[in-house]
Amino acid sequence: MSDYINEPTLKQLIDANAIRSVVLVADADADGFAVVLRIGMKEKRLASHRRQTRVFKKIDTAARFLRGVGLPEFEVDTRQWNRVA
């Protein structure tokens, strides 16, 4: 089973009310934020078209995306955020 899900699958899971929680996790290596979804007892990352972790460079962009697909509530984990202003 994959540790990633694509956007169409995400929308199906939202429609089925299968997502327990959503966390935007800072990814210092990618200099952005990844979306981690808790589905049942498992965690999955939102995938890009290339089946890699989709990374949002700005938290605002990630928030707009999540709201747009029907996930207006989420947590943010900035422990690995190394952005210098």
GIQUIZI-V341121 format. One record per pair of residues at least 24 apart in sequence whose ideal C-beta (glycine too) atoms are under 10 Angstrom apart, sorted by the first residue. I is the first residue (numbers start at 1). GAP is how many residues later the second one is. Records with the same first field share a line. If there is no record, write none. Layout:
I: GAP + GAP
This chain:
1: 41 + 43
2: 42 + 43 + 45 + 49
3: 33 + 39 + 40 + 41 + 42 + 44 + 50
4: 40 + 41 + 42 + 43 + 44 + 47 + 48 + 49 + 50
5: 30 + 32 + 34 + 39 + 40 + 41 + 42
6: 40 + 41 + 42 + 43 + 45 + 48
7: 39 + 40 + 41 + 42 + 47 + 58 + 62
9: 28 + 30 + 35 + 37 + 38
10: 25 + 27 + 29 + 34 + 36 + 37 + 56 + 59 + 60 + 61
11: 58 + 59
13: 24 + 26 + 31 + 56 + 58
14: 55 + 56 + 57
15: 55
19: 25 + 51 + 52
21: 50 + 52 + 53 + 54
22: 24 + 40 + 44 + 47 + 49 + 50 + 51 + 52 + 53 + 54
23: 51 + 52 + 53 + 54
24: 32 + 35 + 38 + 39 + 41 + 42 + 50 + 51 + 52 + 53 + 54
25: 28 + 50 + 51 + 52 + 53 + 54 + 55 + 56
26: 33 + 50 + 51 + 52 + 53 + 54 + 55 + 56 + 57
27: 26 + 28 + 29 + 53 + 54 + 55
28: 51 + 52 + 53 + 54 + 55
29: 24 + 26 + 51 + 53
30: 24 + 25 + 26 + 27 + 50
31: 24 + 26 + 50 + 51 + 52
32: 24 + 25 + 26 + 27 + 29 + 30 + 49 + 51
33: 24 + 25 + 26 + 28 + 29 + 30 + 43 + 44 + 45 + 47 + 48
34: 28 + 43 + 46
35: 27 + 30 + 31 + 34 + 36 + 39
36: 38 + 39 + 41
37: 34 + 37
38: 37
57: 26
59: 24
